[in-house]
Amino acid sequence: MVFWIAFWTSILHELEHDLIHGLYFKKNKWIHNFMLFFVWFFRPLTLNPWMRRYWHNYHHQHSGKVVDIEERGVTNGEKWSLKRLLITPDLVLGFLLRFHRLQKEILDEHRKGNFSDKDFKKLRQTILFGLLPFGIPLTFYFYFWVIIHGLTYFNLLDLGQNASFQLLDSITSPIMFVFVIPNLIRQFCLHFITSNMHYYGNVEDGNIIQQTQVLNVWWTWPFQLFCFNFGSTHSIHHFIVMETFYNRQLIARRAHSIMKNNGVHFNDIKSFSRANRGDFEVL
């Protein structure tokens, strides 16, 4: 059941992405906003989609740069280590463990004029409210839930006869198995793929050829299963922004042929060891 839910919520992620670009019911605000809330509610560990819209559009303008908040938030540009592995699915933990370094980088960009006052204000709002009311409480409760059940399983804590615990567990365990654990699996797969298929660091601003690679090597298929083949098709989106996620699947083979002929990289696995830097001429 957990994996089945993870698969279907991966489709909801793609639906949210298209909604952010205004591809469905753009002129009917009620339906459009209802759909945004619907896909957020069933993926409660994710960023508020109305706030994400700002950072996703910003991502298209500054993909691969220090100020690409969306991709930096899901570990793009980090050196591969146990730390990156742990924070890949978890936006809250990733923020807490990298706060001081990312803060310094963004402040430096702000002083250089690469990050405006408006962007800075929006970032503060996103940090304070972007993962409320769902993401932060559910993330912390997940770790509490795992610790309590782990201690109970190894007989280090005996709550079996505690009526209050039994009542609480009967309510929260279904939430964990339906909303939280499937989305942690889905987010790990999506964040692993997207953070490694987007290049970081030596990307020329606005150079779409350098922003992404197509990442569809055979061993990525378990990850692709839970992010709707993102690694194979998302690069197409950088070239044809206003195209639905299902159409990208249909045109992928032809699009890949054109992209390869025009210099887009395919399965540049060595970029994993370069903290996602492309092997372009240093700019």
C-alpha positions in Angstrom: 0.0 0.0 0.0 2.8 2.4 0.9 4.5 2.0 -2.5 1.2 2.2 -4.4 0.4 5.5 -2.7 4.0 6.7 -3.4 3.4 6.0 -7.1 0.2 7.9 -7.4 1.4 10.9 -5.4 4.3 11.2 -7.9 1.6 12.0 -10.5 0.2 14.6 -8.2 3.6 16.2 -8.1 3.6 16.5 -11.8 0.0 17.9 -11.7 1.1 20.5 -9.2 4.0 21.5 -11.4 1.7 22.1 -14.4 -0.7 24.0 -12.2 2.2 26.3 -11.1 2.8 27.0 -14.8 -0.9 27.8 -15.2 -1.7 24.9 -17.6 -5.1 24.0 -16.1 -8.0 26.3 -15.3 -5.9 29.4 -15.3 -9.0 31.5 -15.8 -11.1 29.7 -13.2 -9.3 30.7 -10.0 -11.6 28.7 -7.7 -11.0 25.3 -9.5 -7.3 26.2 -10.0 -6.7 26.9 -6.3 -8.8 23.9 -5.2 -6.6 21.7 -7.3 -3.4 23.3 -5.8 -4.7 22.6 -2.3 -5.7 19.0 -3.2 -2.3 18.1 -4.5 -0.7 19.8 -1.5 -2.9 18.0 1.0 -2.0 14.6 -0.3 1.7 15.5 -0.4 1.8 17.3 3.0 5.6 17.3 3.4 6.0 19.6 0.4 6.3 23.4 0.2 3.2 25.5 0.0 2.5 25.5 -3.8 1.5 29.2 -3.9 5.0 30.0 -2.5 6.6 27.3 -4.6 5.3 29.1 -7.7 7.5 32.1 -7.0 10.7 29.9 -6.6 9.9 27.6 -9.5 9.6 30.6 -11.9 12.8 31.9 -10.3 14.4 28.5 -10.9 13.8 28.8 -14.6 15.4 32.2 -14.7 18.5 31.2 -12.6 18.8 27.5 -12.9 22.2 26.2 -11.7 23.1 29.4 -9.7 23.6 29.9 -6.0 20.3 31.7 -5.8 18.3 28.8 -7.3 16.4 28.3 -4.1 14.2 25.5 -5.3 17.0 23.1 -6.4 19.4 24.1 -3.6 16.6 23.2 -1.2 16.6 19.6 -2.5 20.4 19.2 -2.3 21.5 20.2 -5.8 25.1 21.3 -5.7 26.0 19.4 -2.5 28.9 16.9 -2.4 27.7 13.4 -2.1 28.0 12.1 1.5 26.0 10.4 4.2 24.7 13.8 5.1 23.3 14.4 1.6 21.8 11.0 1.6 20.0 11.7 4.9 18.6 15.1 3.9 17.6 14.2 0.3 14.0 13.4 1.2 13.6 15.8 4.2 13.2 19.5 3.6 13.2 20.3 7.3 16.3 18.4 8.2 18.1 19.7 5.1 17.3 23.3 6.1 18.4 22.7 9.8 21.7 21.1 8.8 22.7 23.6 6.1 21.1 26.8 7.5 24.3 28.7 8.3 26.2 27.9 5.1 23.2 28.6 2.8 22.4 31.8 4.8 26.0 33.0 4.2 25.8 32.2 0.5 22.5 34.0 0.0 23.6 37.1 1.9 26.7 37.2 -0.2 24.6 37.1 -3.4 22.3 39.8 -1.9 25.3 42.1 -1.3 26.5 41.5 -4.9 23.0 42.5 -6.2 22.2 39.0 -7.5 19.4 38.5 -5.0 16.9 41.4 -4.7 15.2 42.8 -1.6 11.9 41.3 -2.9 13.5 37.9 -3.2 15.0 38.2 0.3 11.6 39.1 1.7 10.0 36.2 -0.1 12.6 33.8 1.2 11.9 34.9 4.8 8.2 34.2 4.3 9.0 30.8 2.7 11.3 29.8 5.6 8.7 30.8 8.2 5.5 29.6 6.6 6.3 27.5 3.6 6.0 24.1 5.4 3.0 25.0 7.5 0.5 23.8 8.6 1.5 20.3 7.4 5.1 19.8 6.7 7.0 20.7 9.9 4.6 19.1 12.4 4.3 15.9 10.4 8.1 15.7 9.9 8.9 16.1 13.6 6.1 13.7 14.5 7.4 11.1 12.1 10.8 11.0 13.9 9.0 10.8 17.2 6.9 8.0 15.9 9.9 6.1 14.6 11.8 6.4 17.9 8.8 5.3 20.0 8.0 2.3 17.8 11.7 1.4 17.6 12.1 1.4 21.3 8.9 -0.6 21.7 10.0 -3.1 19.1 13.3 -3.8 20.9 11.6 -4.0 24.3 13.3 -0.9 25.5 10.0 0.8 26.2 6.7 -0.9 27.2 3.7 1.0 26.1 1.6 -2.0 25.1 -0.9 -1.6 28.0 -1.0 2.2 27.9 -4.5 3.1 26.8 -3.6 6.7 25.9 -0.7 5.5 23.7 -2.9 2.9 22.0 -5.5 5.5 21.2 -2.9 7.9 19.9 -1.2 5.2 17.8 -4.5 4.1 16.3 -4.9 7.7 15.0 -1.4 8.5 13.9 -0.2 5.2 12.4 -2.7 5.4 9.5 -1.5 9.0 8.9 2.1 7.8 8.9 1.4 5.0 6.4 -0.9 6.9 4.1 0.5 10.4 4.1 4.0 10.5 5.5 6.0 7.4 4.7 4.8 7.1 1.0 5.7 10.8 0.5 9.2 10.4 2.1 9.8 7.5 -0.4 8.5 9.6 -3.3 10.4 12.7 -2.2 13.7 10.7 -1.9 13.3 9.4 -5.5 12.3 12.8 -6.9 14.9 14.8 -5.0 17.6 12.3 -5.9 16.8 12.5 -9.6 16.1 16.2 -9.9 19.1 17.3 -7.8 21.4 15.2 -10.0 19.9 16.0 -13.4 20.2 19.7 -12.8 23.7 21.1 -13.1 25.0 23.6 -10.6 27.8 26.1 -10.3 29.2 26.7 -13.8 26.0 27.2 -15.7 25.7 30.4 -17.7 22.6 32.3 -16.7 19.8 31.6 -19.1 21.8 28.9 -21.1 19.2 26.1 -21.3 21.6 23.7 -22.9 23.7 23.8 -19.7 20.9 23.7 -17.1 20.1 20.0 -17.2 21.0 16.6 -18.4 18.8 13.7 -19.3 19.2 11.1 -16.6 17.6 7.8 -17.6 20.4 5.3 -17.2 19.0 1.8 -16.5 19.7 1.7 -12.7 17.6 4.8 -12.1 14.4 3.1 -13.0 13.3 2.4 -9.4 13.7 6.1 -8.7 11.9 7.0 -12.0 9.0 4.8 -11.0 8.2 7.1 -8.0 8.8 10.5 -9.8 6.9 9.7 -13.1 10.0 9.3 -15.2 11.2 12.7 -14.2 14.9 12.2 -15.1 14.0 11.3 -18.7 11.5 14.0 -19.4 12.1 17.0 -17.2 14.8 18.4 -19.4 12.2 18.7 -22.1 10.3 21.1 -19.9 13.3 23.5 -19.7 13.0 23.9 -23.5 9.2 23.7 -23.9 7.9 25.2 -20.6 4.2 25.3 -21.4 3.8 21.5 -22.1 1.9 19.1 -19.9 3.7 16.4 -18.1 1.9 13.6 -19.9 2.7 15.1 -23.3 6.4 15.1 -22.4 6.2 11.3 -22.0 4.7 11.0 -25.5 7.3 13.1 -27.2 10.4 12.0 -25.2 12.0 9.8 -27.9 11.9 12.4 -30.6 12.8 15.2 -28.2 15.8 13.3 -26.9 17.1 12.9 -30.5 16.9 16.7 -31.1 18.4 17.5 -27.7 21.3 15.2 -28.1 22.1 16.7 -31.5 22.2 20.1 -29.9 24.6 19.4 -27.1 22.4 18.4 -24.1 24.2 15.9 -22.0 22.9 12.4 -21.4 23.6 10.2 -18.3 26.6 12.3 -17.2 27.1 10.1 -14.1 30.5 11.6 -13.4 28.7 14.8 -12.3 27.7 13.0 -9.1 31.3 13.2 -8.0 31.6 16.8 -9.1 28.8 18.0 -6.8 26.6 18.3 -9.9 28.9 20.6 -11.9 28.7 20.2 -15.6 31.8 19.5 -17.6 31.3 22.7 -19.7 34.0 25.2 -20.2 34.3 27.1 -16.9 32.5 30.4 -17.1 
